[in-house]
Amino acid sequence: MNKFMTSMIAFGAGIAAYNLVQRNNLMSARNMKKIQKNIKRAIT
C-alpha cells in the first residue's frame, strides 16, 4: 500500500511537471513522447 501511494504521488508530480513544461514549451515534441513512454512504463 505504501509503495502504491508513493508511486501515485510521484506520478501526480510527474503530470504536474509535464503540464507545466507543455504550457511553457520548454521541450520539443520528441522529448515529450519519450517522457510519455517512460511514464507509461513506470505505471505498468
C-alpha positions as CSV (number, residue, x, y, z in Angstrom):
1,M,0.0,0.0,0.0
2,N,2.8,2.4,0.9
3,K,4.6,1.7,-2.3
4,F,1.4,2.3,-4.2
5,M,0.9,5.7,-2.5
6,T,4.5,6.7,-3.2
7,S,4.2,5.9,-6.9
8,M,0.9,7.8,-7.1
9,I,2.4,10.9,-5.6
10,A,5.4,10.6,-7.9
11,F,3.0,10.1,-10.8
12,G,1.0,13.2,-9.8
13,A,4.2,15.3,-9.5
14,G,5.2,14.0,-13.0
15,I,2.0,15.0,-14.5
16,A,2.1,18.5,-12.9
17,A,5.7,19.0,-14.2
18,Y,4.7,17.7,-17.6
19,N,1.8,20.1,-17.9
20,L,4.0,23.0,-16.7
21,V,6.6,22.2,-19.3
22,Q,4.0,21.8,-22.0
23,R,2.5,25.2,-21.2
24,N,5.9,26.8,-21.3
25,N,7.0,24.9,-24.4
26,L,10.4,24.1,-22.8
27,M,10.7,20.8,-24.6
28,S,10.3,19.6,-28.1
29,A,7.5,17.2,-29.1
30,R,10.1,14.4,-29.5
31,N,11.2,14.7,-25.9
32,M,7.5,14.8,-24.8
33,K,6.9,11.4,-26.5
34,K,10.0,10.0,-24.8
35,I,8.8,11.1,-21.4
36,Q,5.3,9.8,-22.0
37,K,6.8,6.4,-22.8
38,N,8.8,6.5,-19.6
39,I,5.7,7.4,-17.6
40,K,3.7,4.6,-19.2
41,R,6.5,2.1,-18.4
42,A,6.6,3.4,-14.8
43,I,2.8,2.9,-14.3
44,T,2.7,-0.7,-15.7
